[in-house]
Amino acid sequence: MPLGERYGGDKSESRYCGIETEFDDDMPNLLSYNVHGGFDFVLATLMDPKYRPSLVDIDTSRSTALPFAGSDLVLSPSQWSSHVVGKISSWIDLDSEDEILRQDSEITLKQEIAWASHLSLQACILPTPKGSSCANYARCLNQILQNLGGMQLWLRIPMVKPEDGIEAGNPEYMREGDVDSWELWNSFRLLCEHHSQLSVAIDIWSSVPSAASVARWYGEPVRAAIINTNSFLTNAKGYPCLSKRHQRLITAFFDHSVQVVISGQPVHKVPVATSASNVDTQNEGGWRHPLKAYLDYVAFLYQKMDPLPEQERFELGYRDYLQSPLQPLMDNLEAQTYEIFEKDTVKYSQYQRAVAKALVDRVPDEDASRVTTVLMVVGAGRGPLVRASLQAAEETERKLKVYAVEKNPNAVVTLHSLVKLEGWEQTVTIISSDMRDWDAPEKADILVSELLGSFGDNELSPECLDGAQRFLKEDGISIPSSYTSFIQPVTACKLYNDIKSHKDLVHFETPYVVKLHRVARLANTQPVFTFTHPEHSDKPSNQRYKKLQFDIPEDTGATLIHGFAGYFDATLYKDVHLGIEPSTATPNMFSWFPIFFPLRAPVYVKPGTPLEVHFWRCCGSTKVWYEWSVTAPSASPLHNTNGRSYWVGL
Ligand SMILES: C[S@@+](CC[C@H](N)C(=O)[O-])C[C@H]1O[C@@H](n2cnc3c(N)ncnc32)[C@H](O)[C@@H]1O
């Protein structure tokens, strides 16, 4: 189904590509001509552009049927819905000073969308607002959106930012005092309260704004990218091609499931010969669509994309899907959750490296055959860290005695059978207990644990390890020895809308584990909370407070912050680390997705204005929770006061 949502990175033959067409009252011919020419769908005007309600001598208030468009019977319902995107008349101007034009525009907009709904089109494209004010346009659209059925509306927005795009801009849209076009979209969607059926169709011109400014759009609901033939360059062989900047943009849009539409007249005289990168295929009978060379180039760009690594392919279904974080302390994990953990060989090989280094530091070579190191795996699950520790001992030729402590009785069953199966009875002792309650018969040289959440401490590793520190020798080693959480502000329209759809406060005050994809990361990450083990301070406390200031780079332009992406990095031992903080993330490790802290009301940030954020980690007798808020450039409410919406049980 050409207009359906597809996973980004899907490597089928070619990407769906549409064509913007002129008005033609012979729709069957228009469609067959373009589909025959290789396009998947047409962006077609549904009404005669000469039509103006005020010129028709009919009383519209009685909703008399008007002869404004062709019959619905000319195409089958599936042809309408799969191959046609409706193009709302581009002359409409709902914020015009001219009252007649304004009224004509409102009537026409409503009639055209009603007609498109009747045809079961999947989407209609709305003309770019004409002036800087779009209040009346948005008001009418809000009325329409209230009863729209399933159709999507794509607001057409040129991708332009004054300082870097104006000179090469398309005069059709450029006006005096022109603003960053993202601002236009932002005003419009704020007036329409982030309606989930309102998205963007981006017009790409010959000049593409800076990478930082373009990246803002990756967090917005962009559905289509319309490239005019004028934006193409000519390669050495005379074929159309795109600049490197355009190529990067289109490739990124492919990755975000954005459909490409070619628009305009052919401006390249394409030679008949073929080349490797421009396969100039002709249709039967030698006929070739005048825009086929542009279509071929778009298909070539799509084919050129690197295939997704296997792990990314596996994770496609999780992209931008909100999940509640685990509560491994309060709840007992299920077998399938352990199974997913255990597939992550990278995580365990990092632990093995860390244990090996600690063993060698602890026991010099000359003592290796004499000294036995006591190692305790606290929170052993079904045993992978026990195995990694034993392998480290074998690799370093150190003698090891292991205690595997686990509070989940179901996992303990598996641990027992593992120990028997592997013949580890002489080396490994299984303890079915909460580490905070266990009365250990001796003290440990090394304490190994993996109690980390996406935000480091959010699965209560600090509280558990505080309880276990009693049985770690004074000079003992904890693996991990420390971990730090990080955050960065993001535009994440989809996540915001998914949370909003629950229509309650609780969902806006809950952090989610999510494979972030359709997000714009607006600044580098900054550290939030750090925990160190063992903790030797006099008055240890796991409460934390951090104030952070983010400066969004100037060339990004204005942005809307929907929340904060959170990550962690852990030092296992010395230089062996493990984490998901983007700049240092452990390659090919997949045990953790980032966490997302939403904001109840998105915060608008102008370039050059700092964003000030506060995060608290609060501890009660039965629970731990986070509170967060923004204080600049404008104050947001404090989120999750007293852990009223989200907490982690002790
Ligand atoms: C994230 S899993 C890691 C399991 C395993 N070590 C691995 O890496 O696959 C954390 C494990 O710690 C256990 N756990 C959490 N808190 C604990 C506590 N206070 N005492 C004992 N076990 C605990 C959980 O039941 C779970 O099996």
The ligand as an SDF file (V2000), in Angstrom:
LIG
                    3D

 27 29  0  0  0  0  0  0  0  0999 V2000
   18.9240   -6.6580   35.7130 C   0  0  0  0  0  0  0  0  0  0  0  0
   18.8230   -8.2690   36.3710 S   0  0  0  0  0  0  0  0  0  0  0  0
   20.4050   -8.9090   35.9980 C   0  0  0  0  0  0  0  0  0  0  0  0
   20.4420  -10.3940   36.0390 C   0  0  0  0  0  0  0  0  0  0  0  0
   21.7710  -11.0270   35.6520 C   0  0  0  0  0  0  0  0  0  0  0  0
   22.8120  -10.6610   36.5810 N   0  0  0  0  0  0  0  0  0  0  0  0
   22.1460  -10.6320   34.2380 C   0  0  0  0  0  0  0  0  0  0  0  0
   23.0490   -9.8200   34.0800 O   0  0  0  0  0  0  0  0  0  0  0  0
   21.5350  -11.1490   33.3050 O   0  0  0  0  0  0  0  0  0  0  0  0
   18.9070   -7.9360   38.0820 C   0  0  0  0  0  0  0  0  0  0  0  0
   18.7020   -9.1440   38.9220 C   0  0  0  0  0  0  0  0  0  0  0  0
   18.9170   -8.7580   40.2600 O   0  0  0  0  0  0  0  0  0  0  0  0
   17.9270   -9.3140   41.0920 C   0  0  0  0  0  0  0  0  0  0  0  0
   17.8040   -8.4380   42.2490 N   0  0  0  0  0  0  0  0  0  0  0  0
   17.4010   -7.1420   42.2660 C   0  0  0  0  0  0  0  0  0  0  0  0
   17.4440   -6.6680   43.5120 N   0  0  0  0  0  0  0  0  0  0  0  0
   17.9020   -7.6360   44.2880 C   0  0  0  0  0  0  0  0  0  0  0  0
   18.1500   -7.7360   45.6800 C   0  0  0  0  0  0  0  0  0  0  0  0
   17.9250   -6.7120   46.4850 N   0  0  0  0  0  0  0  0  0  0  0  0
   18.6450   -8.8960   46.1640 N   0  0  0  0  0  0  0  0  0  0  0  0
   18.8660   -9.9500   45.3410 C   0  0  0  0  0  0  0  0  0  0  0  0
   18.6230   -9.9270   44.0270 N   0  0  0  0  0  0  0  0  0  0  0  0
   18.1560   -8.7810   43.5020 C   0  0  0  0  0  0  0  0  0  0  0  0
   16.7040   -9.3630   40.2280 C   0  0  0  0  0  0  0  0  0  0  0  0
   15.7670  -10.3090   40.6610 O   0  0  0  0  0  0  0  0  0  0  0  0
   17.3190   -9.7440   38.8880 C   0  0  0  0  0  0  0  0  0  0  0  0
   17.4120  -11.1250   38.7530 O   0  0  0  0  0  0  0  0  0  0  0  0
  1  2  1  0
  2  3  1  0
  2 10  1  0
  3  4  1  0
  4  5  1  0
  5  6  1  0
  5  7  1  0
  7  8  2  0
  7  9  1  0
 10 11  1  0
 11 12  1  0
 11 26  1  0
 12 13  1  0
 13 14  1  0
 13 24  1  0
 14 15  1  0
 14 23  1  0
 15 16  2  0
 16 17  1  0
 17 18  1  0
 17 23  2  0
 18 19  1  0
 18 20  2  0
 20 21  1  0
 21 22  2  0
 22 23  1  0
 24 25  1  0
 24 26  1  0
 26 27  1  0
M  CHG  2   2   1   9  -1
M  END
$$$$
